[in-house]
């Protein structure tokens, strides 16, 4: 599975656009991206990614950034449509330290 910003769904064939999920959605298809190796591309809005990053900090003590928030949102969407005994894993790709002075963790 691949995850990209809903505001810039380039991998899905949509237009490049502005978003605030650092580290993903670079506005073009990266040269190393192999569509044949990806079962599905999910889009996650910046708002949902930020909300999940905040939730991870508040409820799970995981200080992460918006790209991790997006990954977890996508993983939960996949998990919701699978059988209860199936395990879904994702990667926390960043720390939230660089976001402490931004709107992500300001309030």
C-alpha positions in Angstrom: 0.0 0.0 0.0 1.1 3.6 -0.7 -0.2 6.7 1.1 -0.3 10.1 -0.4 -2.0 13.5 0.5 -5.6 13.8 -0.6 -4.7 17.4 -1.6 -2.0 16.1 -4.0 -2.9 12.7 -5.3 -0.2 12.4 -8.0 0.4 8.7 -7.6 -3.3 8.1 -8.0 -3.2 10.1 -11.3 -4.5 13.4 -9.8 -3.1 16.8 -9.9 -0.2 18.1 -7.7 -1.4 20.4 -4.9 -0.5 22.1 -1.7 -0.6 20.1 1.5 1.1 20.0 4.9 2.1 16.3 5.2 5.9 16.7 5.3 7.9 13.9 3.7 5.3 12.6 1.2 3.4 14.0 -1.8 6.4 15.6 -3.4 4.2 16.7 -6.4 5.6 14.1 -8.9 6.0 10.4 -9.2 9.4 9.5 -7.7 11.7 7.7 -10.1 12.1 4.7 -7.7 8.3 4.3 -7.3 7.2 1.0 -8.8 3.4 1.0 -9.3 3.5 -2.8 -10.0 4.7 -3.4 -6.4 1.8 -1.4 -4.8 -1.6 -3.1 -4.3 -3.4 0.1 -3.5 -2.9 3.8 -3.1 -4.8 5.5 -0.3 -5.2 9.2 0.1 -5.3 10.9 3.5 -6.1 14.6 4.0 -3.7 16.9 5.9 -6.4 17.4 8.5 -6.8 13.7 9.1 -3.0 13.2 9.3 -2.6 16.0 11.8 -5.5 14.7 13.9 -4.0 11.3 14.0 -0.5 12.6 14.9 -2.1 14.5 17.8 -4.1 11.4 18.9 -1.0 9.2 18.8 0.8 11.7 21.1 -2.2 12.0 23.5 -3.4 8.4 23.7 -0.4 6.3 22.8 2.6 8.5 23.9 4.0 8.3 20.3 5.4 11.7 19.3 5.2 11.5 15.5 4.8 13.8 12.6 2.2 14.2 10.0 3.5 11.5 7.6 3.2 8.9 10.4 -0.3 10.2 11.2 -1.2 9.6 7.5 0.3 6.1 7.6 -1.7 5.2 10.7 -4.9 6.6 9.2 -4.4 4.5 6.1 -3.5 1.4 8.1 -6.7 1.8 10.2 -8.8 2.1 7.0 -7.2 -1.2 5.7 -7.7 -2.9 9.1 -11.4 -1.9 9.2 -12.1 -3.9 6.1 -10.2 -7.0 7.1 -11.1 -9.9 9.4 -10.5 -9.2 13.1 -7.7 -11.8 13.4 -5.6 -10.1 10.7 -2.7 -7.9 11.8 -1.9 -4.7 9.9 1.4 -3.0 10.4 2.7 0.4 9.4 5.9 2.3 10.0 6.4 5.4 12.2 8.6 7.3 9.7 9.3 10.4 11.6 9.6 12.0 15.0 7.4 14.8 16.2 10.3 16.8 17.5 10.6 19.1 14.5 6.9 19.8 14.8 6.8 21.1 18.3 6.9 24.7 17.2 4.3 24.3 14.5 0.5 24.2 14.6 0.6 20.4 14.9 1.5 20.5 18.6 1.0 24.2 19.4 -2.3 23.7 21.3 
